[in-house]
């Protein structure tokens, strides 16, 4: 076996190991994977299969025997079938990431199935005709006469997905937008280079690198983010609080517990879609109110929590007033069929004066204050 062939096989095996580690990491970190993670796992698994069959083709190339020839042809067919599938999976992943709708995925399923079926027919037909590949009597792989059709099919899917992302770029954070779009660009560039420089094998290493970028910057990050609102989740809150409690500095740590009033009524009256919208609007108000270095999390259900460092207690009171003002402005400016109303409980602690405080005790304290505020609001409404 030539040195170059061994290098390609080693590179493929290295890529497979990386992908397997990412796959296992994501699979074990979520008991019930949401659709986005499931699609990402399919993306990884498809790339692993492509790398496996690509490795098989390199390993079997030129080895004589009927069995090896059969395996070589089978590997080549599967390799070509899977090429557009990874592009389609990437489209579905991007579509769901932007729209968050399974219904939209179902609508796009059959249109996206057309290039897959065309490629499937051409891949199988290549066994008998010189289309994508031809394996000669010496069991040596050669490109087929119409292999460019495979490149065109994949590029069309990538171009469509990229244009879809550009049109919806406002719905995605800048960092995540560039991570997602890099997958298509890197894959397209790798495929074009591999097509024009026959013998250079870089495309699937490029795909593996793109998957790694998405994993580090998006998927792994989502383990610490609430999927619906984009805020931090309870796991991140616990880590944040434990760090702050262990640290020793002169600054005060403040916590604000927030409850969205009448959330059940919004859900019952207008449906869960509008209820989700109310949660998103509340999250947007919180983002607009607090500083970038303040910690904002969805505590659970219709409850939110903000953690921040302050210099004086008056800073906390001023921030709460700013939050109330922003809620009022939202209710004036936005024509939604409900009003956003918040119950708020807040307090602060100092590591210097409260060395024995725990995150549980502090959360219970501000939660009780929030509940008292909720009771006062209901009492005032009953009086009026």
C-alpha positions as CSV (number, residue, x, y, z in Angstrom):
1,X,0.0,0.0,0.0
2,X,1.4,3.4,-1.0
3,X,2.4,6.0,1.6
4,X,-0.1,8.5,0.4
5,X,-2.9,5.9,0.7
6,X,-1.9,5.1,4.3
7,X,-1.9,8.8,5.1
8,X,-5.4,9.3,3.8
9,X,-6.6,6.2,5.7
10,X,-4.9,7.5,8.9
11,X,-6.6,11.0,8.4
12,X,-10.0,9.4,7.9
13,X,-9.6,7.2,11.0
14,X,-8.5,10.3,13.0
15,X,-11.6,12.1,11.8
16,X,-13.8,9.2,12.7
17,X,-12.4,9.1,16.3
18,X,-13.1,12.8,16.7
19,X,-16.7,12.4,15.4
20,X,-17.3,9.4,17.7
21,X,-16.2,11.4,20.7
22,X,-18.5,14.3,19.8
23,X,-21.4,11.9,19.2
24,X,-20.9,10.1,22.5
25,X,-20.6,13.4,24.3
26,X,-23.8,14.8,23.0
27,X,-25.7,11.5,23.2
28,X,-24.9,11.0,26.9
29,X,-25.5,14.6,27.9
30,X,-29.2,14.6,27.1
31,X,-31.7,12.0,28.2
32,X,-34.3,13.1,25.7
33,X,-32.7,14.8,22.7
34,X,-34.6,17.7,21.2
35,X,-35.0,17.7,17.4
36,X,-32.0,20.0,16.8
37,X,-29.6,17.7,18.7
38,X,-31.1,14.6,17.0
39,X,-30.4,16.2,13.6
40,X,-26.9,17.1,14.7
41,X,-26.3,13.5,15.7
42,X,-27.6,12.3,12.3
43,X,-25.1,14.8,10.7
44,X,-22.2,13.3,12.7
45,X,-23.3,9.7,12.0
46,X,-23.6,10.4,8.2
47,X,-20.1,11.8,8.1
48,X,-18.8,8.8,10.0
49,X,-20.4,6.5,7.4
50,X,-18.9,8.5,4.5
51,X,-15.5,8.4,6.1
52,X,-15.9,4.6,6.7
53,X,-16.8,3.9,3.1
54,X,-14.1,6.3,1.8
55,X,-11.5,4.4,3.9
56,X,-12.8,1.1,2.6
57,X,-12.4,2.3,-1.0
58,X,-8.8,3.4,-0.4
59,X,-8.1,0.1,1.5
60,X,-9.6,-2.1,-1.2
61,X,-8.3,-0.2,-4.3
62,X,-6.1,-2.5,-6.5
63,X,-6.5,-5.6,-4.3
64,X,-7.5,-8.6,-6.5
65,X,-10.4,-11.0,-5.8
66,X,-14.1,-11.3,-6.4
67,X,-15.0,-10.6,-2.8
68,X,-12.8,-7.5,-2.6
69,X,-14.2,-6.2,-5.9
70,X,-17.7,-6.6,-4.7
71,X,-16.9,-4.8,-1.4
72,X,-15.1,-2.1,-3.4
73,X,-18.2,-1.5,-5.6
74,X,-20.5,-1.6,-2.6
75,X,-18.4,1.0,-0.8
76,X,-18.3,3.3,-3.8
77,X,-22.1,3.1,-4.3
78,X,-22.7,3.9,-0.6
79,X,-20.1,6.6,-0.6
80,X,-21.9,8.4,-3.5
81,X,-25.3,7.9,-2.0
82,X,-24.4,9.5,1.3
83,X,-22.7,12.6,-0.2
84,X,-26.0,14.6,-0.8
85,X,-27.5,13.1,2.4
86,X,-25.1,15.0,4.6
87,X,-25.9,18.2,2.8
88,X,-29.6,17.6,3.2
89,X,-29.2,16.8,6.9
90,X,-27.2,20.1,7.3
91,X,-30.2,21.9,5.7
92,X,-32.7,20.4,8.1
93,X,-30.4,21.2,11.0
94,X,-30.2,24.9,9.9
95,X,-33.9,25.0,9.1
96,X,-34.9,23.8,12.6
97,X,-32.3,25.9,14.3
98,X,-33.8,29.0,12.7
99,X,-37.5,28.2,12.6
100,X,-37.7,25.7,15.5
101,X,-40.6,24.0,13.7
102,X,-41.1,20.3,13.0
103,X,-44.0,21.2,10.7
104,X,-41.8,23.3,8.5
105,X,-39.3,20.4,8.3
106,X,-42.2,18.1,7.2
107,X,-43.1,20.5,4.4
108,X,-39.6,20.6,3.1
109,X,-39.0,16.9,3.4
110,X,-40.4,15.8,0.0
111,X,-38.9,18.7,-2.0
112,X,-35.5,17.9,-0.5
113,X,-36.0,14.2,-1.2
114,X,-35.9,14.8,-5.0
115,X,-32.1,15.4,-5.3
116,X,-31.5,12.5,-3.0
117,X,-33.6,10.1,-5.1
118,X,-31.9,11.4,-8.3
119,X,-28.5,10.8,-6.8
120,X,-29.6,7.3,-5.5
121,X,-30.5,6.3,-9.0
122,X,-27.3,7.6,-10.5
123,X,-25.2,5.9,-7.8
124,X,-26.8,2.5,-8.4
125,X,-26.6,2.9,-12.1
126,X,-22.9,3.6,-11.8
127,X,-22.4,-0.1,-11.1
128,X,-23.4,-0.8,-14.7
129,X,-22.6,2.4,-16.5
130,X,-19.7,4.9,-16.4
131,X,-21.5,7.7,-14.5
132,X,-20.0,8.4,-11.0
133,X,-17.2,5.8,-11.0
134,X,-15.8,2.8,-12.8
135,X,-13.8,0.0,-11.2
136,X,-11.7,-1.8,-13.8
137,X,-10.7,-5.4,-14.0
138,X,-7.7,-4.8,-11.7
139,X,-10.1,-3.5,-9.0
140,X,-8.8,0.1,-9.4
141,X,-11.2,3.0,-8.8
142,X,-11.5,5.7,-11.5
143,X,-13.8,8.7,-11.7
144,X,-16.9,8.3,-13.9
145,X,-17.7,10.4,-16.9
146,X,-20.5,12.3,-15.2
147,X,-19.1,12.6,-11.6
148,X,-19.5,16.4,-11.9
149,X,-23.3,15.7,-11.5
150,X,-22.7,14.6,-7.9
151,X,-20.8,17.8,-7.2
152,X,-23.6,19.9,-8.8
153,X,-26.3,18.2,-6.7
154,X,-24.3,18.8,-3.4
155,X,-23.5,22.4,-4.3
156,X,-27.1,23.2,-5.2
157,X,-28.2,22.0,-1.7
158,X,-25.4,24.0,0.0
159,X,-26.2,27.1,-2.0
160,X,-29.9,26.9,-1.2
161,X,-29.1,26.3,2.5
162,X,-26.6,29.2,2.6
163,X,-29.1,31.6,0.9
164,X,-31.8,30.5,3.4
165,X,-29.4,31.3,6.2
166,X,-28.5,34.7,4.8
167,X,-32.2,35.6,4.4
168,X,-32.8,34.7,8.1
169,X,-29.5,36.0,9.6
170,X,-31.4,38.4,11.8
171,X,-33.0,35.4,13.7
172,X,-29.6,34.0,14.6
173,X,-26.9,35.5,16.9
174,X,-23.8,36.7,14.9
175,X,-21.4,34.1,16.4
176,X,-23.8,31.2,15.7
177,X,-24.6,32.5,12.3
178,X,-20.9,32.4,11.2
179,X,-20.5,29.0,12.8
180,X,-23.4,27.6,10.8
181,X,-22.6,29.2,7.5
182,X,-19.0,28.0,7.8
183,X,-20.1,24.4,7.4
184,X,-21.5,25.1,3.9
185,X,-18.6,27.3,2.8
186,X,-15.8,25.0,4.1
187,X,-17.6,21.9,2.6
188,X,-18.1,23.6,-0.7
189,X,-14.5,24.8,-1.0
190,X,-13.2,21.3,0.0
191,X,-15.4,19.6,-2.6
192,X,-14.4,22.0,-5.4
193,X,-10.7,21.6,-4.6
194,X,-11.1,17.8,-4.4
195,X,-12.9,17.8,-7.8
196,X,-10.3,19.9,-9.7
197,X,-7.3,18.3,-8.0
198,X,-7.9,14.6,-8.4
199,X,-6.1,12.6,-5.7
200,X,-6.3,15.4,-3.0
201,X,-8.7,14.2,-0.3
202,X,-9.7,17.0,2.1
203,X,-13.5,17.4,1.9
204,X,-14.4,15.0,4.7
205,X,-11.7,16.4,7.0
206,X,-13.2,19.8,6.2
207,X,-16.7,18.5,7.2
208,X,-15.3,17.1,10.4
209,X,-13.6,20.4,11.3
210,X,-17.0,22.2,10.6
211,X,-18.9,19.8,12.8
212,X,-16.2,20.4,15.6
213,X,-16.7,24.2,15.2
214,X,-20.5,23.8,15.5
215,X,-20.1,21.5,18.5
216,X,-17.8,23.8,20.4
217,X,-19.7,27.0,19.7
218,X,-23.3,25.9,19.4
219,X,-24.2,22.4,20.6
220,X,-22.0,22.3,23.6
221,X,-23.1,25.9,24.5
222,X,-26.7,24.8,24.3
223,X,-26.2,22.5,27.3
224,X,-26.0,25.7,29.3
225,X,-28.7,27.6,27.5
226,X,-32.5,27.5,27.6
227,X,-33.6,26.4,24.1
228,X,-36.7,28.6,23.9
229,X,-35.5,31.9,25.2
230,X,-31.7,31.7,24.6
231,X,-31.1,32.6,28.3
232,X,-28.9,30.5,30.6
233,X,-30.5,27.5,32.2
234,X,-30.7,26.1,35.8
235,X,-27.5,24.2,35.4
236,X,-25.6,27.3,34.5
237,X,-27.2,29.2,37.4
238,X,-26.0,26.6,39.9
239,X,-22.5,26.9,38.5
240,X,-22.6,30.7,38.6
241,X,-23.9,30.9,42.1
242,X,-21.4,28.4,43.5
243,X,-18.6,30.3,41.9
244,X,-19.8,33.6,43.3
245,X,-20.3,32.2,46.8
246,X,-16.8,30.7,46.9
247,X,-15.2,33.9,45.7
248,X,-14.2,36.5,48.2
249,X,-14.4,40.2,47.1
250,X,-15.9,43.4,48.4
251,X,-18.7,43.7,45.9
252,X,-22.2,42.7,46.6
253,X,-23.9,39.9,44.7
254,X,-27.6,40.7,43.9
255,X,-30.3,38.3,42.8
256,X,-33.7,39.2,41.2
257,X,-36.3,36.5,41.0
258,X,-39.0,37.2,38.3
259,X,-42.3,35.5,37.6
260,X,-44.4,36.1,34.5
261,X,-47.9,36.7,35.9
262,X,-51.0,35.1,34.3
263,X,-48.9,32.8,32.1
264,X,-51.4,30.0,32.5
265,X,-54.2,32.3,31.4
266,X,-52.2,33.4,28.3
267,X,-51.7,29.7,27.4
268,X,-55.3,28.8,28.0
269,X,-56.7,31.8,26.2
270,X,-54.4,32.1,23.2
271,X,-52.5,28.8,23.0
272,X,-49.1,27.5,23.8
273,X,-47.5,29.2,20.8
274,X,-48.5,32.6,22.1
275,X,-47.4,31.5,25.6
276,X,-44.0,30.7,24.2
277,X,-44.0,34.1,22.5
278,X,-44.7,35.8,25.9
279,X,-41.7,34.0,27.4
280,X,-39.5,35.2,24.5
281,X,-40.7,38.8,24.9
282,X,-40.0,38.6,28.6
283,X,-36.5,37.4,27.9
284,X,-35.9,40.2,25.4
285,X,-37.0,42.8,28.0
286,X,-34.5,41.3,30.5
287,X,-31.7,41.4,27.9
288,X,-32.5,45.0,27.2
289,X,-32.7,46.0,30.8
290,X,-29.5,44.4,32.2
291,X,-25.9,44.7,31.4
292,X,-24.0,42.3,29.2
293,X,-22.0,40.9,32.1
294,X,-25.1,40.3,34.2
295,X,-26.3,36.7,34.4
296,X,-29.8,36.1,33.1
297,X,-31.4,32.7,33.3
298,X,-34.7,31.0,32.9
299,X,-35.3,29.5,36.3
300,X,-38.0,27.2,35.1
301,X,-41.5,27.5,33.6
302,X,-42.5,31.1,33.7
303,X,-39.8,32.1,36.2
304,X,-36.6,34.0,35.5
305,X,-33.6,35.0,37.6
306,X,-30.9,37.7,37.2
307,X,-27.7,37.6,39.1
308,X,-25.4,40.7,39.1
309,X,-22.6,42.4,41.0
310,X,-23.5,45.8,42.5
311,X,-21.6,48.5,44.4
312,X,-24.4,49.6,46.7
313,X,-28.0,48.4,47.5
314,X,-29.3,51.5,45.7
315,X,-27.9,50.1,42.4
316,X,-30.2,47.1,42.8
317,X,-33.3,49.2,43.5
318,X,-32.5,51.4,40.5
319,X,-32.2,48.4,38.2
320,X,-35.5,46.9,39.3
321,X,-37.2,50.3,38.6
322,X,-35.6,50.3,35.1
323,X,-37.0,46.8,34.5
324,X,-40.5,47.9,35.5
325,X,-40.2,50.9,33.2
326,X,-39.2,48.7,30.3
327,X,-42.1,46.4,30.9
328,X,-44.5,49.4,30.8
329,X,-42.9,50.6,27.5
330,X,-43.3,47.1,26.0
331,X,-47.0,47.0,26.9
332,X,-47.5,50.5,25.4
333,X,-45.6,49.9,22.1
334,X,-46.5,46.2,21.3
335,X,-49.9,45.2,20.0
336,X,-50.1,41.7,21.5
337,X,-53.4,40.4,22.9
338,X,-52.0,40.3,26.5
339,X,-50.0,42.5,28.9
340,X,-46.7,41.4,30.4
341,X,-46.9,41.6,34.2
342,X,-44.0,40.6,36.4
343,X,-43.8,39.7,40.1
344,X,-40.3,40.6,41.4
345,X,-38.4,39.6,44.5
346,X,-34.8,40.8,45.0
347,X,-32.0,40.9,47.6
348,X,-28.3,40.8,47.8
349,X,-25.5,39.2,49.8
350,X,-21.9,39.8,50.6
351,X,-19.4,37.0,51.0
352,X,-17.7,39.2,53.6
353,X,-20.7,39.3,55.9
354,X,-22.5,36.0,55.0
355,X,-19.7,33.4,54.7
356,X,-22.1,30.5,55.4
357,X,-24.7,31.4,52.8
358,X,-25.5,28.7,50.2
359,X,-27.0,29.1,46.8
360,X,-30.1,27.2,47.9
361,X,-30.7,29.5,50.9
362,X,-30.2,32.6,48.8
363,X,-32.6,31.4,46.0
364,X,-35.2,30.5,48.6
365,X,-34.9,34.0,50.1
366,X,-35.5,35.9,46.8
367,X,-38.1,33.4,45.7
368,X,-40.1,34.1,49.0
369,X,-39.8,37.8,48.3
370,X,-41.1,37.4,44.8
371,X,-44.0,35.3,46.1
372,X,-44.9,38.1,48.6
373,X,-44.8,40.6,45.8
374,X,-47.1,38.4,43.7
375,X,-49.6,38.2,46.6
376,X,-49.5,42.0,47.0
377,X,-50.3,42.5,43.3
378,X,-53.2,40.1,43.5
379,X,-54.5,41.8,46.6
380,X,-54.4,45.2,44.9
381,X,-56.2,43.9,41.8
382,X,-59.0,42.4,44.0
383,X,-59.5,45.7,45.8
384,X,-59.7,47.6,42.5
